[in-house]
Amino acid sequence: MKKGETVTVETWNNGLTLARRFMVEARKVGAHPIMIFEDEDTYVDSVKKAPKDALGKMGRHEYELLSATDAYFFIPNEALESYTKRLTPEEVDQSTSYGDSWYEAAEKAKLRGARMSFGFAGKELAMMLGKRLEEITTHQLKATLVDFGALKKIGRELESHLPNEAAGVLTSAGGSRLEFQFEDGDGVQLEDGTVDEDDVLKGRNMAYLPPGMLRKNVNVASVSGKVTLSPTLTWRGMIDDAVLEFENGGLVGWSSSSKSSKKRLDSLINDQQQENERKVSAVSMGLNPLMRYGYGEDRFVSGSIGISGLEFTGIVRNGTLRADQTVLINKGKLAQ
């Protein structure tokens, strides 16, 4: 932030303490902050009582606020707590359908924003991970204090080894081998904790904190083979292990040695009613050396590999990833 810039701080109940501190720090540098506070109880009550055709829409005053904002600091709510316990899936979809409109307005305003991922954590997530909520939030906040410049350097170096249409190979536990082709075009995104002029130009206005991930789209139809997943957190709970099998881009088989994990996996995959939607669309590489596994953000752990495109992002902890002849990640560690 710079002196004279306008700053909007948006928080829910769980982030109010940090939001207050952020307001103070913004004023210390001469910026002009304003806070939006969303009370969870009020939000849930209002969603249940509002006319259905009024839900999920942004008001003119919110569009105008975004257009006048230079920097946006967002602390989200405990997603699992509110959305699975207090609102129906239909109410969630209706009340959050403004998402695309918000990002379009943010892109038009050329604002720079940061999203604090610790806000998504709640008691339900902590129970899934077998940790105290304070442990999770404290770890994520500490992992935010990573060297952003070093992350950018690592990310750009990896990106330089990802030419368009490069052949990708991911090997994981049990000799599983997944082959695919990285997509042609600009389907690559670096989460390095900053929003610079290039990010704004490309409409990538919001950075994740803690940061540390490089994501590259893949040619969906090119994905074939097997991948063995490590413990993976999903919105239905933990999947302790899983093997996914793909053929010509489509998911053709899945299994888990754990009965409870198999049940969750079945539920997640069967939620995708159309079989032609069960595909891998991107592969990610974790970059953050301060993040550890088991704190709700495994995609960002240095050396992790993420498989996205299904109803969840599958995590591979000790895998090896190649692009053409270049090793990007070797047995769970970033190649030097």
N, C-alpha and C positions, 0 to 999 in steps of 0.2 A: 504494500500500500504506500501511497505517496501523499504528501500534504495537499489538501484541497480536494482529494478524490472522495466520491460518495460510496458508502459501504452499506449493504443490507445484510443484517444478521437474522437468520431464520432458525428457530429452535423449538423443540418440544420440551416437555417437563424434564426428561432425562438429561438434557444438555444445557439447562439454564445456568448452572454454575460456570461452565466454560464460556458460554455466550456472554455473560456479564464481564468476564475477564477480557474477552475479545473486544468488547465495546470500549473498555478502558484503554487497551493497547492501541486501538484505532485512533482514539482521540489524542493519545500521546504523540503520534506522528503527524497530527494535524489533519487527519481525515475526518469525514462527517458521517458517523454511523447512525443507523436507525434499526431497531429490533422488531421482528415479527415473532410473537409468541403464540404457539398453537397448543392449547390445553387438551390433553387426550380425552378426558371425560366429556368435555364440551363437544369435541369433534365427533366422537362416537354417537352422542345423543342427537346432535344436529343432523348427522347422516341418516339416522333412522327416521327422523321426523321431516326431513326436507322433501319437497316434490321431486320425483325421480328425474324429471326433465331439467331440473336445476343442478343436479349433482355433476361433479367433474368438469365444471366450467369456470374459467377465470373471469373475474370482473375487470372492467375497464381500468379501475384504479390500480390493479395489480400489473397489468400490461404497462401502464404509465410509470409505475415504480421501477419495473425492470428496465425500461428505456432510459431511465435517469440514473441507473446504477453502474458504477465502474467495477466494483468488486462485490462478490456474493459469498457469504460464509454460511453453510447449511449443516445443521446437526439433525439428522433424520430421527424418526421415532422407532421404538422397539417393534419391528415389523411382525414378528411371530406372535408376540403378546397380543397386540391389538387386532391384527387381521384374521388370525385363526380362532381366537377365543371370543371376540366381542362383535365382530361383523361377519355377515355371510360372504361367501365368495362373490356373489352378485353385487353386494353392497361395496365390496372392495373395488371391483372392476369399475363400477359406476362412479365412485367417489374419486378415483385416481386417474380417470380417463383424460385429464387435462395435460398429462405428461408431455405429449408431443407439442402441444401449444406452448407450454412453458419453455421447452428447449428452442423452439423456433423463435420465440420472443427474445430469449437470451442470446441466440446467435445474431439476431438483427441488432441487438443493443451492443454487441461486441464486449459483453461483460466478461470478467475473469472470475471463476468461482472455484470453491473447494468444498468437498463433501466429506464430513467426518464419519467414517464407517462404523466407529464404535457405537454410534447412536442406534444402529440396527440391533445391537445385542440387548437381550433381556433375560429374565430368569429362566424362561423356557429354553433359550439357546444355551445358557450356562449349564442347565441340566443335561442337555444333549451332549455337551462337551465334557461334562464331569468336572467342572471348575466353578469357582465362585465368580459371580458377575464382575466384582471389582478386579479380580485377576485378569479377566479378559479385556476390560476397558483400559486398565492401566498398561497392559502389554501393548495394545494397539496404539495408545497415545505415545508410548516410548518409541515404538517403531516408526512413528511419524517424524521423529527427530533424526532421520537418516540423512546422509549427505546427498541432497538433490542433484548436485552437479555430477557426482560420481555415478548416480543412477542413470542420468542422461547419457553419460559417456559409455557405460556398459550397454545400455539399450541401443544406442546408435551403432555400436560396434557389432552387436548381434544382428541388427537390421541390415547392415552392409553384407551379411552372409545369407540374406534371404532374397535372392533375385526372383523376379516374377517367374512363375512356372517351375521353380526348383522342386526336385523330387524330395519328399520328406519321408523319413523312416523313424518310427518310434518303437523302441524295444522296451519291454517291461517284464515284471516278474513271471517266472515259469516259462520263459522263452517266447512270450507273446510278441508278435511283430505286426505293426500296423503301418501300411504304406499309403501314401497320398501325394497329392501335388499341391504346392502352395499356389494360391490364386494369382492370376495376372491382375495388374491394376494397383490402386492405392489402398488395398485392404489391410493396412497395417496400422496399429495404434500403440503408442508408447505412453504408459502411465508412469511419469517420472516426478509427480508431485507439483509440477508447475504448469501454468497456462501462459505460453508465450505468444508472440505475434503469429507464428505459424499455426499454432493450435486454434487461435481465434479465427484465423483465415479459413481453416478447415471446419469450423463449427464445433470444435471440441472445447467447449467453454468451461466444463467442470472437471476438476482433477479429484481423484480419490486420495484420501489421507487415512491410513498410511498408504504410500505409493509403492510402485515397484513391479511392473509387469509389462511385457511386450506381447502383443496379440496380433496374429496374422491369419487372415481368412484362407480357407483351403477350397480347392475345387471339390464341391460336394460329391460329385459322381466318381471321383478318383479314389475314394477311401475304401480300402479292402484289408482284411486281416483281423487280428485280435489285439485287444489291449486289456491288461490286467490293472484294475484300479486299486489304489491304496484307500485307507479310510477316507470317505467323502461325505461332507455335510450337505444335506439337501433340506428343502423346506418341509419334507415329510419325516426328517430325522436322519440319523447316521446310517450310512451303508458301510459296513465293516470291510467288505471286500466284494469285488465283482469282476467278471470277465465279460466283455462286450465283443461281439463278432459282427463284422461288416462285410458286405459284398456289393461291389459296384455302387458304393455310396449309401446303401440302405442297411439298417440294423436288422440282422437276420437271427440273432440269438443272444441270450444273456443268462448269466447264472451267478450264484453266490453260495458260499459254503455255510452261511448263517441263515437260519430260517427267518429271523426277523428282518434281516437285510434283504433277503429275496422277496419278502412280502412288500417291503417299501419300494424295491426296484420294480417289481411288477406293477405296483400302483402308479409310480411315476411314469413309466413307459406307456402303460395302457391309458394314461391321461391324454396322450397324444393319439387321438382316435384314428387319424389317418397314418397308415404305415409309411407312406412316402414322406412324412414329416420327421421320421426318426433317423436323423442324420447328423453327422459332424460338420459344423460349418467353420470352425476356427480352432487353432491351437495356440495356447499361451505359454509363456515362460516367465517364472517368478524371478525377481531381481533383488528383493530387499533382504540384506544380510541381517537386519535386526528382527525380522519376523520369524516366529517359530510355528511349527505345525500344532494344530489343536486349539487355536485361538480365534477361529471363525473367519480367517482370511488366508486360507492355505494357498490360494492362487498367487499370492504375492511373496511367498517364501522363496528365498534364493535357491534356484535349482529345481523348483517344482514345475511340473508340466500339467497344463489344464486342457481338457477336451470338452469343448462347448458346442451347443446346438441342440441337445436334448432338453429335457425338463430340468436339467441340473448340469453343473460343470464337474466332470469327473477329474479326480486328482491322481497323478502318478508321482510318487515321492522319489523313487530311486531309479528312474528311467534314463534312457539314453536317446537323445534326439539328434538327427542328422538332417542337413539340407544339402542335397547333392553329396559331395565328398567331405563336407565340413561338419565336424562334431560341435554342436552348440551347447548341449548339456550331456555330461558323461557320468552315468550312475548317480544322478541326483545332484551333481555339482556343475556350476557354470564352467565351461571350458575356458582356459586361460589363453 
